[in-house]
Amino acid sequence: MLLLCAGQLRAEGFSRAELQQFIDEAIAAGGGVVLLPPGVHRIDQPVVIKNAPRLRLSGLDAEDTVLTPVKDAAKGFPLMRVEVSAAGLLIDKLTLTTSGEAFSGMPLIEVAGSGGGEPSFSVRVDRCFLQKHAGPGIVL
């Protein structure tokens, strides 16, 4: 399944709720590609990727496809949280950026199992820029 968000391009980018909906639809379909258009996509809480088989979250161009917190975020959070299992998750061609002290101890991407059982992960981050962030980039 290919979800082309680029066809729904808006100057201000997508919100966290919209991004989450695209990701959830791809996961429900058994995997696919969520392709984000160039723009600044501002989120107010983490984008959650949970039980994601064969999912690709990709920008069209890493330099112009930015995921960042909303400007008034008082409390830090990871921009992405991968939970339970992710077999074949690819995150590519995105710029992940934060600024401010609230985010200094937070990872940009957090990968963690939750619930019972042994989580299974195959996560690849490729051709991404991690910018203006004082904390860890990826935490497993």
ZIBELHU-V229193 format. One record per backbone hydrogen bond with DSSP energy under -0.5 kcal/mol. NH is the residue of the N-H (numbers start at 1). CO is the residue of the C=O. Records with the same first field share a line. If there is no record, write none. Layout:
NH: CO / CO
This chain:
3: 1 / 33
4: 2
5: 3 / 35
6: 35
7: 4
8: 5
9: 6
13: 10
16: 42
19: 15
20: 16
21: 17
22: 18
23: 19
24: 20
25: 21
26: 22
27: 23
28: 24
29: 25
30: 27
31: 26
32: 54
33: 1
34: 56
35: 3 / 33
36: 34 / 58
39: 64
41: 39 / 66
42: 40
43: 68
47: 79
48: 46
49: 81
50: 48
51: 83
52: 85
53: 51
54: 87
56: 32
57: 90
58: 34 / 56
59: 92
60: 36
64: 61
65: 61
66: 39 / 64
67: 95
68: 41 / 66
69: 97
70: 43
73: 70
74: 72
76: 102
79: 108
80: 108
81: 47
82: 110
83: 49 / 81
84: 112
85: 83
86: 120
87: 52
88: 86 / 122
89: 122
90: 55
91: 124
92: 57 / 90
93: 126
95: 65
96: 94 / 129
97: 67 / 95
98: 131
103: 100
104: 101
106: 103
108: 136 / 137
109: 137
110: 80
111: 139
112: 82 / 110
119: 117
122: 86
124: 89
126: 91 / 124
129: 94
131: 96 / 129
139: 109
